[in-house]
Amino acid sequence: MEVKFDLVRIGKIRRDYAIENVLKQNVDSLKNKIRFLLKNDNCFNKYNRVDMVMIIPGKGESIKIALQDITDFHIRKKLKENVPDSIYMGKYSAILDNINNRIF
């Protein structure tokens, strides 16, 4: 299965270059973990692809994923079981308000 990620940053880009590098590494790490986790699964749509929103926080370094856009309940359950600390629990309106922010 193919996994497509859309990145959304809550807030502005930080001035500290070291923290921005850590955020990039955390994004890459979570992407690789999710791709490896879902590599052999099949999605029940005609494209066999999952679109996922990753949230880069305004504070802290923990990257989150939003499950609201994932329609396949098997994939949602698998993500909740394997990456529970990376699930976004905030309001979806915050994502929509910050959709046009620069990522990196």
N, C-alpha and C positions, 0 to 999 in steps of 0.2 A: 504494500500500500504506500502511496505517496502522501507525504505530509507537507502542507504549505503553511508557512507562518507569516502572520502580519504583526508587525511590531508597533506598539503604541507607548509613548512616554508620557507619564503623568508628571507634569511640571516641566521645568526647563533643564537644559544641559548644564551639568555641573562644571565649575571652573577647575576643579582638581582633576588633572589628567590621569592620575593614578587610579582614582575611583572610576573614571570612565573606562579605563582598561579592564578593571575588575568586572564592571558591568558587561562589557563585551565578552569576556571570558565566561561569565555566568550564563549569558544568552546562548553562546555556542555549546556550552556543556549541557544545558537543558534541552536544546534542540537535538543534540546527538543522543541523549538519553531517551527522548520521546521517539525519535526515529528508530532506534534499536528496539524499543519496547513494542512498537507497532509494525515492525518490518514484515512479519509473517502473517499479520491479520488481514482480513478482507473487510472492506467497507461496503455497505449495502446501497451505494449509489452507483450510477452508471460510469462514473469516472474513476472509481476506486481510489478516491482522494479525500483527505480530511483537511479542512481549513481551520486554523487555530489562531487565536489572538494571544500574543505574549505581551505582558505589561511590564515596562521598565519603571520602577518606582521613583518618586520624587525624593524620597528619603530612604536610606538603607541600600542594601545590595542584593536583596532577594528578588529574583525574577519570578513572575507569576503567569499562569495561563488561565484564560477565561473559558469555562465550559458551556456557556450559554449558547454559543453558535454551533456546537457539536450535536448533531441530531441522532447519531448512532449511540444507543444506550449502552451497548457492549463496550464501546471505546471509552465512554464516560466512566463507566464502572472500573475499567482497567486503569485509567489515569488516576482515579480517586484512590485506588488501592496501592499503586506503585509510586506515585509522586504526590502524596497528600499535602505536603508542606508547600507545594508550588501551585496550589489552586487559589485563584483570586476570589475573595469573599466580599469585595467592595461592591458599590453600586455600578451597574452597567452604564449609567448616564455619565459617570466620570470618564469612562473610556470614550464615549461619543464626544464629550466636551474637549478631549485632548487628542483627537484623532489626527489633527493636522500639525502637531508638534514635531520638531526635528528629532530624529532618532539618535544619531551619533554625529 
